[in-house]
């Protein structure tokens, strides 16, 4: 079993893990747990195999709890990477990578902002409001690591923009954040669906160009509260 690469869950104590089938395994003698946090070290360690990757599910998300591997290999890989990172060329590669990611992020923010603006589709009288909203929603939804729908690549950007806009409206123009929702399966989803319908009706007024007094405009109030207008 130590020769196999595995994904396991925490076991009953610190030297045991649990497989997907529920079997409890003892961690091999001489193995140590490398904590999560250094992606480069973890990736290099896994390539050498064997390793046991510990993952734990909390809610709908999976969290890494570290990687078990032979202590000698962990030390060797850590030493090799440490030596590489003292090389000036390594820092140059890091800086180049950071620059590429920053440039890619700027491009995506603009793409997402445009997608939100198109989804809003406000009448000409509210074009400035639509532009301000698109910027605010994109700034909220696109940061790396935000965990919002805007960061997923499983659906087209148009659908991401729609979902992010409806979510923004739910939090900014409804009483959702202060609601007491019964702990009944499907109840929160139902509440969100009803609020989404409410948000879509609100958007339709601006798309149709209906007159909405500035002092009664829920969108301007939301943006003002966030310092966007």
C-alpha positions in Angstrom: 0.0 0.0 0.0 2.8 2.5 0.6 3.7 2.1 -3.1 0.4 3.6 -4.2 -0.5 7.2 -4.6 -3.7 7.8 -2.7 -6.2 10.5 -1.9 -7.4 9.9 1.7 -9.4 11.6 4.4 -8.2 12.2 8.0 -8.4 9.1 10.2 -9.2 8.6 13.8 -5.8 9.9 14.9 -2.8 11.7 13.5 -1.0 8.5 12.2 -4.1 7.0 10.5 -6.0 8.0 7.4 -9.3 6.8 5.9 -9.8 5.7 2.2 -12.8 6.5 0.1 -14.2 3.1 0.9 -13.9 3.8 4.6 -10.9 1.6 5.3 -8.6 2.9 8.0 -4.9 2.7 7.1 -1.8 3.4 9.3 0.6 5.8 7.9 3.9 4.0 7.0 6.8 4.3 9.4 9.2 7.0 8.4 6.6 9.1 6.6 5.9 12.7 7.6 3.0 15.0 6.8 3.9 18.0 4.6 1.4 20.8 5.5 -0.4 22.6 2.7 0.9 26.0 1.6 3.8 25.4 -0.7 2.4 24.4 -4.1 5.7 24.0 -5.8 7.1 21.7 -3.1 3.9 19.6 -3.0 3.8 19.3 -6.8 7.4 18.1 -7.0 6.9 15.7 -4.1 3.8 14.1 -5.8 5.7 13.7 -9.0 8.2 11.5 -7.2 5.6 9.3 -5.6 4.3 7.5 -3.6 2.3 10.0 -1.6 -1.0 10.1 0.3 -2.8 13.4 -0.1 -5.2 14.1 2.8 -8.4 16.0 1.8 -11.3 16.9 4.0 -14.7 18.0 2.9 -16.3 20.9 4.7 -19.7 21.9 3.3 -19.4 21.8 -0.5 -15.7 22.4 -0.6 -12.6 20.2 -0.3 -9.7 21.3 1.7 -6.1 20.0 1.6 -4.7 18.8 5.0 -1.3 18.0 3.7 0.6 15.2 2.0 2.2 12.2 3.6 5.4 11.0 2.1 8.8 9.5 3.1 10.7 11.9 5.4 13.9 11.4 3.4 12.3 12.4 0.1 10.5 15.4 1.7 13.9 16.6 3.0 15.6 16.0 -0.4 12.9 17.8 -2.4 12.8 20.7 0.0 16.6 21.1 -0.2 16.6 20.9 -4.0 13.9 23.5 -4.3 15.6 25.8 -1.7 18.7 25.7 -3.8 16.8 26.5 -6.9 15.1 29.5 -5.3 18.4 31.1 -4.4 19.3 31.3 -8.0 18.7 34.8 -9.5 17.1 33.2 -12.5 14.3 31.8 -10.3 13.3 35.3 -9.1 13.2 36.5 -12.7 10.9 33.6 -13.7 8.7 34.4 -10.7 8.5 38.1 -11.7 7.7 37.2 -15.3 4.9 34.8 -14.1 3.4 37.5 -11.8 3.4 40.0 -14.7 1.7 37.5 -17.0 -1.0 36.7 -14.4 -1.5 40.4 -13.6 -2.0 41.2 -17.3 -4.3 38.2 -17.7 -6.4 39.4 -14.7 -6.7 42.9 -16.2 -7.9 41.5 -19.5 -10.4 39.3 -17.7 -11.7 42.1 -15.6 -12.4 44.1 -18.7 -14.0 41.2 -20.4 -16.2 40.5 -17.4 -17.2 44.1 -17.0 -18.3 44.2 -20.6 -20.3 41.0 -20.2 -22.1 42.5 -17.2 -22.8 45.7 -19.0 -24.3 43.8 -21.9 -26.4 41.7 -19.6 -27.8 44.8 -17.9 -28.9 46.2 -21.3 -30.3 49.4 -19.8 -32.0 52.0 -21.9 -29.9 54.9 -23.1 -31.2 57.1 -20.3 -29.5 54.8 -17.8 -26.4 54.0 -19.7 -24.1 55.8 -17.2 -25.7 53.8 -14.4 -25.2 50.6 -16.3 -21.5 51.4 -16.7 -21.1 52.2 -13.0 -22.8 49.0 -12.0 -20.8 46.9 -14.4 -17.6 48.3 -12.9 -18.8 47.7 -9.3 -20.0 44.1 -10.0 -16.8 43.2 -11.8 -14.6 44.6 -9.0 -16.5 42.6 -6.5 -16.7 39.3 -8.4 -13.4 39.0 -10.3 -10.6 39.1 -7.7 -8.4 35.9 -7.8 -9.4 33.6 -4.9 -12.8 35.3 -4.3 -14.6 32.0 -4.9 -17.4 33.7 -6.8 -19.1 32.4 -9.9 -17.0 34.9 -11.9 -13.9 32.7 -11.2 -15.3 29.5 -12.7 -14.5 28.4 -16.2 -17.2 25.8 -16.4 -19.8 28.1 -17.9 -19.5 30.9 -20.5 -18.6 34.4 -19.4 -22.1 35.6 -20.3 -23.7 33.3 -17.8 -21.1 34.1 -15.2 -21.9 37.8 -15.7 -25.6 37.1 -15.3 -25.2 35.0 -12.2 -22.8 37.6 -10.6 -25.2 40.4 -11.3 -28.1 38.6 -9.8 -26.0 37.7 -6.7 -24.9 41.3 -6.4 -28.5 42.5 -6.5 -29.5 39.9 -4.0 -27.0 41.2 -1.4 -27.3 44.9 -2.2 -31.0 45.5 -3.0 -32.9 42.9 -1.0 -33.0 41.9 2.7 -31.4 38.6 2.0 -28.4 39.1 4.3 -30.6 39.7 7.3 -33.2 37.0 6.6 -33.8 34.1 8.9 -34.2 31.2 6.6 -35.5 27.9 8.0 -33.0 25.0 7.9 -35.1 23.0 5.5 -33.5 21.3 2.5 -34.1 23.5 -0.6 -35.5 26.4 1.3 -32.5 28.7 0.8 -32.5 27.9 -2.9 -36.2 28.7 -3.1 -35.6 32.1 -1.4 -32.8 32.9 -3.8 -35.0 31.9 -6.8 -37.8 34.3 -5.6 -35.3 37.1 -5.0 -33.7 36.5 -8.4 -37.2 37.0 -10.0 -37.5 40.2 -8.0 -34.1 41.4 -9.2 -35.0 40.6 -12.8 -38.2 42.6 -12.5 -36.2 45.5 -11.1 -33.7 45.4 -14.0 -36.6 45.3 -16.5 -37.6 48.8 -15.4 -34.3 50.2 -16.4 -34.2 48.2 -19.6 -37.5 49.6 -20.6 -36.4 53.2 -19.7 -39.1 53.7 -17.0 -38.7 56.8 -15.0 -37.1 56.1 -11.6 -36.6 59.1 -9.4 -32.9 59.4 -8.4 -33.8 59.5 -4.7 -35.8 56.4 -5.0 -33.4 54.4 -7.2 -32.4 51.2 -5.3 -29.4 50.7 -7.7 -28.0 54.1 -7.0 -28.5 53.6 -3.3 -26.6 50.3 -3.4 -23.8 51.9 -5.4 -23.7 54.9 -3.1 -23.4 52.7 0.0 -20.4 51.0 -1.6 -18.9 54.4 -2.5 -19.3 53.7 -6.3 -21.3 56.9 -7.0 
